[in-house]
Amino acid sequence: MFSKVYSGGLLGVEGYLVQVEADVSEGLPSFSMVGYLGSEVREAEERVRTAARNAGFRLTAKKVTVNLSPANVRKEGTGWDLPVAMAVLAAYGLVPPDSLRGAAFLGELGLDGRVKPVRGVLPMALAMRDAGIRRCFLPEENAGEGRAVDGLEIVTAGSLGQLVELLRDPVRICPEPPGMFSGKAEPYEVDFSEVQGQTMVRRATELAVAGQHNILYIGPPGSGKSMIARRIPTIMPALSKEEQMEISRVYSACGMLSPEQPLMQARPFRSPHHTISAHALMGGGLVPRPGEISLASRGVLFLDELPEFQKKTLDMLRQPMEDKKVTISRVHGTYDFPAHFMLAAAMNPCPCGYFPDRERCACTPTQVRRYLARISGPLLDRLDVCVEAAPLTFHEICRTEQAESSAAIRARVEAARQVQARRFAGTGLHFNSEMGNREIRRFCALKPEDETYIRELFGRLGLSARGYHKLLRVARTIADLAGDEEICRVHLQEAAGYRGIEERYWKEIR
């Protein structure tokens, strides 16, 4: 007897529909699985046999053949156990075929017949819905992810026996209620009101977030660089439903969503250690999985102690920062992962951390140059804002008045982003940092006297073409924060100030 059920597979962070076909016939007793399977999928044979027996189903000795289609796509993971079991039981006549129409199954089986959770349910459920599946049976722990998908009925089962009983008596099937989306941002444990002093660094952080510019903090140890960077998500606008789904798909594919939080409510903040490998940062593996930059998508990727990272690893960031995606090619396919992150980096200016304060810095000029040279020029050019975190004074540390809160800063950021949304409507762009040459000529036009001024800056600061455009993009964001339609001299001067700090440290090694 032949039977067919549906399930879902995962390619990177994208789901796809899979047909699980089973045929039970007379012949030499065997259990064969085909369809370009990974080792853990082939092991489903023993799990399904044992789980079915312990659930009380007697499978007579016959020739059993299971095919997972499409057969040209490699199947990985343990989520195929439940659909294989249902297809085999239906082929044995133990499950009514009518109850399987328009339904899909996902889940791993324990040897006792219990249905266990799997990773990647959210993108697979989305693919099922788009393919016309109307009902999906999931492990109880994955119900939250399934409920987040509109237009798909979710039914949970704790064991194989319980699921078969439901299918034999469909009247007892009770779908889970649909998930409710809340547009409210998740409260953060940190706030900018806790940051004392560092007015210039706070201002630079605000404009970096307003225009989605990458930012570099440079200064001595203990000046608050990491403290401020960790508060960047608190001044970002709340996630939209589309952004929530995009982020949650990545975290679901990595198995990082909890049953209590099936959708990401807060913008990600990822801070990998400087010993991270290139594959862990970018993503990869035999069957590629997302790396840290994809986990930081729509949020912040913070690289503390930037020069301590391997130079090769840092230079691999250049392409994702431009293309907003990571493309990983393997023999059996090409995978695209999102990389819409804001890069925030922090570093000391020298090995001891106190350059150019010669009263405290004992590093030789050669040591300083060698340390700063770990950051390549092309990567530095992609950091739109470079700001110096000066040592705090005793008065700043001991001041009792509370600093401006994240909520107040976020209100200005949201206003500036609304200006950008209106400006770039219909262009496919969202932020000033994404402007190309055409948009810069259109939206960053200068008065004749300001063109003369920026021409002088170009020579004095030794700007490259990318650096020149970077300065104009930052100036455009400064104008948006000020509510000005046109870029003025004061906006150019502030933007040049962030570039000047960069030149102060790197001009000796260029």
Beta strands, then each sheet from edge to edge (+ up, - down):
strand 1: 2-11
strand 2: 14-25
strand 3: 30-34
strand 4: 63-69
strand 5: 103-105
strand 6: 108-109
strand 7: 115-116
strand 8: 135-139
strand 9: 153-157
strand 10: 215-218
strand 11: 269-270
strand 12: 283-284
strand 13: 289-290
strand 14: 300-303
strand 15: 325-330
strand 16: 333-338
strand 17: 342-347
strand 18: 385-388
sheet 1: 1+ 2- 4+ 3+
sheet 2: 5+ 8+ 9+
sheet 3: 6+ 7-
sheet 4: 11+ 14+ 17+ 10+ 18+
sheet 5: 12+ 13-
sheet 6: 15+ 16-
end
